[in-house]
Amino acid sequence: PSALIYCRKLTMVWVGFFIINMAAAAFTMLYCSHQAWALYNGFISYVLIGALFFGERLYRRTKKSLTLNQFLFSPLKDVTVSFKLDGTTANRETFLNQVKCAAFQLQGRAGQRVVIHSEDPHDFAVGLLGTLCAKCIPVLLPNYQPKTLERFFREYDFILNSGYPESAPNLELDPLTEDQQIVFFTSGTTGEPKKVTKLLKNIEAEINVHNGLWGKMVPMGRVVSTVAP
């Protein structure tokens, strides 16, 4: 869908350009000298076409789609993408249905800070993507200790808990943007947990670095945990 939207907009740009170019060519033919007509139609118009063509290619190269968007809008369905605490798995179709359910819960809350509260890795991933798709700001807690939960539940706008149905609501997911934010916290082992806000493009850049270092070592690996909650 994101590629189709881009192609549709690009087609509109080219159609608009050629309409203007035809109008300019007709104007030079009707109201200008032969020299002006020849200059525009034999040189200037071709320069403008080339500038638009190469300008669009440069723009496309600098505006690459996020990997998360490629995952969200991939045609693959029956591919295992997550593991649950009880040992069961979820394929991509089920996972995205639950992401839609999470995003549906957050309709009308765009821009709000949403605490992702789940100790299950599958539900956590669903809540994180659902929050991003709803254009909210996910807040990832430093730990799930009672005092931490009590404090952060008071400070933020909404709490997204575990448990999502597998039947998807009638909701179309929008592509994510590079400037969307995620709020992290340091572990707090040496003091008060400190808030760190990152953009999706920064996180993806870090993932690409890690993937370059270790990606080939774990082609079908399972990510279990980095720090216990």
Disulfide bonds with the S-S distance in Angstrom:
none
